[in-house]
Amino acid sequence: MSDSLSEQLHPDVVERRRVSIAVPATMQAGLTQYLSNVCRSRGEQLDIVTTGWNGKVVEDMESHHLDLGVFYALQGCPQLGSELVARNTSAYLVGCSEHPIWQQGRVNLAELFRHPIVVTEMTEFNDTEDPLESVARKMALDLNVAARVNSLTELTEMIVNSSNLSVVCGAHAVNFLRSVNGIRVQRIPDEVRQEVLRLSCGDGEPGFHLVQRSGRAVPPWLVESLRQFTREAAEPRD
């Protein structure tokens, strides 16, 4: 009886395994819930921590801060064994619902550059210079960068009731922003997006790359779940 009572008062504590995952700010919406649901459906016990990725991929992975990551870039990181998971072929303009740009019909670069821009930083893609900044520099035009943010929450705060505009990509970012009162999201014409990429990236086409920390045994089903989420998040279905 004494042994039984001791076990009830001092049960063995099973330490939950912790997995740290970093993704672009535009992919964060819904990721924790998605992975939690996968864990629950499989009866797994994991502490999954998701963060926005704002540092350098190689530095963050080699410093052992992260277990898994997805980054948006023109090229992967072969030295880390990254894999291209999904391409993105569309971009979306974000602005206040009453912004005058919506009265201009089809969006063009000349009109876009007349307004302050909010940059949502994405590791390896625009954390040093955004493609719009590169294009403006090459066209000898002034671009007013109103702010640089690293979360969709910060982005909405900078867009609502302001003259600021922003450009985002990815299904989850677009769906999240469309759910915010006072914000409008509209697809940028393909020829405008291609012009921006041509002037800023040459022949390159950005994509979502997945990387796993070397020597860290992350469950394969979790890696596949993140891979699947990334594919679903890459492109809105308009």
N, C-alpha and C positions, 0 to 999 in steps of 0.2 A: 504493500500500500504506500509505503514511504517512497519507493522508487517511482511508482506511478504518479504520485503527487508531484514529485520533483520534475518529472517530464512535462507535466501540465503547466507548472509554474515557470519552467525554464526550457521551452521547446528549442530544438535546434533551429538556428536562424540560417535560412538559405539565402545567400547573397545573390541578388539579381545582377545579371551581367549588364554592363553599361556599354552602349555603342554610340559613338559620336559621329554625326553626319552633317556635312556642310553642303549647301546648295546655293545657287544664285537667289537674290532677294525675290525675283519674280517667280520662283518655284516654291517658296516657303508656304504659301497659302494652301492649307489642306494636307500637307505632307505628314505632319505628326499624327493626325487623325487616321490617315490612310494606313500608315505603318502600324499604328496601334490596333486597328481593326484586323490587319493581317495576323499580328501576334495573337490576338484573342481567338481568331478562327482556328489557329493551329495549336492553341493551348500552350503557347510559349510564354516564358517570363523574361522579358528584357526591359531594361531602362534605355529608351531611345531618346537621345538628345539631338535636336535639329537646330542648326544655326545658319544665318546668312553668311555666305563666304565672301569676305572682303580682303583677305590677305593673298599672298602668293601661294600658288598650288604646291610647288616643290618644297618651299620652306615650311608650310603648314603640315604637310604629310610627313616630312622627314623629322620634324620636331615632335612627332607623335601626339599632336593635339587632336588628330582626327583619325577615324577608322575608315570611313567611306566619304566620298565626295562626288559631286557633279558640278562641272564648271562649263561655262559657255565661252567658246573661243574659236579662232580660226584653225588652230592646230592643237593637238593633244600634247601629252607629256610622255613620249616613248620611254624615257628613263624610269618612269613610275608604272609603266604597263597600262596606261589609260586606254579606254576603248571608246570609239564613237558610237553613241547610243541612238541619237536622233538628230535630224537636220531641222532647221526652222526656215520657212520660206515666206513669212509674212511679218509685217511690223504694224503697230497701231499707234495712232496719235491720241493723246489723252489731254483733255482740257476741261475747264469749267463749262457747264451746260450753256451758259450765256456768252461764251467767248465769241468774239466777232469772226474768228477764223472759220466757224461753221457756216457762215454766210457766203463764203468764197467759192463754194462748189468743191471741185477737186483740189486737194492739197498739193502745193508745189513748194520747192525749196525757197524761192524768193519770199513767199509769204510766210513760211515757217520761220525764217531767220529774222523777221521783223519783231518777233516776240521773245521774251525771256524763256530760257529752257531749263528744266530741272532734269539732271542726269541721275538715273538710278544705276549705281555702280555695280558692275559685274566683273568678278575676278577674271583676269587674263583677257578680257574683251575691251573694257573701257575704263579700267581703274586708273590708267595713266592719261589717256586722251580718248574722249568719246568720238565715234565716227562723224558726228555732226560738227564737232570742233575741227576735226581734220579737214572736212569738206569746206567749211567756212574759211579756214586758213589758205587752202589751195585756191579758192575763188576770190581771195582778198576781200572777204566780207567780215563784218563784225558780228560775233555771236555772243549774246549776253547770257552767260550761265548763271542763273539765279541761285542755284544750290546744287549740291551733290548729296544724295541720300542713299541709304543702304537697306531700306525696308519699304514695303508698300504702304504701311501706315504713315510714314514720314512723307511719302509721295503724295498721298491724298491730302495731307495737311497743307502741302505747298501748292496744290492745284485748286482746291475748292475756294471759291470767291476771290480768285486772283487772275492776273493776265498771263500766268505761267502756262507753258505747255511741256509735254514730255512725250517720249517715244518708248514703248515697251514691246516685248514679244512674249509669247507663251500663253497657253490656254488658261492656266490658273490665274495668272496676273490679269489677263483681260476680263475673265469672269468676275474676279474680285472687284476690280475697278468699276465694272458695269453695275455692280450691286450697291455702289455708294451714291447716295443722293447728291445731286449737284455736280456730278461728273459725267462727261460724255466720252465715249471711246469709239473711234472710227478707223477702219483699216486704211492704211496709206497705200496709194496706187502702186502697183508692182514696179512700174517704170521709175518711180521716185526712189523706192527702196533700192532697186538695182543701181541707180545712179550714185546713191550714197555709198553703197558697197564698192562700186568700181573706183570711186575717187578716194576712198579711205582704205580699202583692203585689196585693191587690185583684182586678181582673179579668184581670190579666196572666198569661201562660203562658210560662215560660222556654224557651229553645231554644239550639241550637248555631249560632253565627254564624262565618262564615269571612271573613277580611280579608287583603288583600294590600298590601304596601308600594308606594306610588306611585313610579313611575319605576324600579322594579326588575323586570327582565324575567325572571320565573320561568317555566320551561317549562310550557306549558299542561297537559301530561300529568301533571306533578307536582301541579299545583293540583287536577286532577280526581281523582288518587289520594287526596289528602288529603280531598277532598270525599266520596269513596266510603267511606273509612275512618271518617269522622265519622258517616255514615249508619248504618254497621254497628255503630258503638260507641254510638249513642244509646240503643238499647233492647234489653235482654236478651230472648231468646226462651224464656220459661218455659213 
